[in-house]
């Protein structure tokens, strides 16, 4: 019985000269696909979390914050987004002000929900920040 050497089916593997003509290296392509997969999984997790009635809070710094939540009302349905940031340079001084912006991305709305912004100041008393009224007061 005579044995023959089997050849692979399909195109030949890339030669070293073909690899150098690729627009990106295989490592960069692999890393990019892993990052895109993680971002996609994060978006799915965020969507499930919001749909189940939870809210997502991200705090940065002492006064900065991002908050996402679902709006489930009889006539309004959508997404609420709130961001807070210090006005000026936050410091360990006795008083600082925080500007908050609340936005709504509604896909069903009766027109009663309005995007708002407000500013509130805080004063440090005994190491604890307490409300000191609105900005400019």
N, C-alpha and C positions, 0 to 999 in steps of 0.2 A: 504494500500500500504506500502510495506516495503522499507526502505531506506538503501542503503549500502554505506559504506565509500569507496570513490574512492582512488585508489592508483596511484601514479605518474608513468608515462611511462618512461622507460629508467633506467639507473643505479641510485642507491641511491646516495645522496650527500656525499661528503667526510666527514668522521668522523674526529674528532680532531687528532687521531693518524695517519690518512692518510695524513693530512695537514703537519704534522711535517716531513714527509719523502720526501716532494717536494724539488727539488734541489735549488730553489730560492723562496723567499716569493712572494705572489701575488702582493704586492705593487711594488717590484722591477721589476717584469714582466710587470706590467702596465706602469711604468715609462719608461722602455726600449722600449716598443712598441710606446709610445707617442714620444720619442726622435727619433726613427727610422722614424716615420711618418713625423716629422718636417724636418729631414734631406732629406727625399725623396721629400717633397714639395719644399724645398729650391733648390734642384738640378733641379727640373722641372722648377721653376721660373728662375733659372740661364740659363738653356738651351733656354727657350723662349726669355729671354732678349738678349742673344747673337745672336740668330737666327734673331731677329728683327733689327739687325744692331747696337745695343748699345754695349758699353764696360763696364766692371766692374772694378772699381778702389777701392782699399782698401789701406788707408794710415795708417801707424803705426810709431809713433815717428815723429821727425821733417824731416827726410830724407828717411825713409823707405816707400816702396810702392810695391803693387802687382797690376798688370793690366792684364786683360784678354780681348781679342777681337777676332772676327771672321775675317779670311783672305778670301776675296772674290775677287779673280783676275781671269783673263781668264784661266791661266794655273796652278794656285795655289789655293787650297781651304783647309782650316783647321782652327786651333786655334793658336793664338799668345799669349805668356805668357812673361811678363816682370817683373822682380823683381829688386828693388833697395835697397841697404843697405849701411850705413856709413862704411867707412874703419877705423878701430881703434875705439876709444871711442869718440862718438860725445860729444861736449862740447860747451860752449858759447864762445869759443876762436874766434880769428879773421879768422881762415881758417879751413875747413874740406873737406874731399873728400868722394865721393859717387861712389860705384861700381854698375853698372847696367848690368844685364844679360837678353838677349832677346832670347827666344827659340820658335821654331815653331813645332807644331804637325800637320802635313799636311797629309790628306788622298788622295789628288791629288796634285802632285808636278812635275814641270819640272826640278828640281834640282838647280834652281837659288837661292832659299831661304836658307840662312845660319844662324845657331845659332851664335850670337855674344855676346861679353862682352866688356865693356869699363868702364873707370874710369874718373870722372870729379871732379875737385875741385871747391869749392865756398869760397868766401871771404866776410866777413861782412863789409859793408860800410854804416855807418849811420843807423844801425839797420836792413838793408835789405841785404839778401844773393844775391850775384852776381857771375856769372861764372868767374873763375880765371884760366881757362885752364885745360889741362889734368893732371892726376896724374904724379908726377915725373918731372914736368916742373917748 
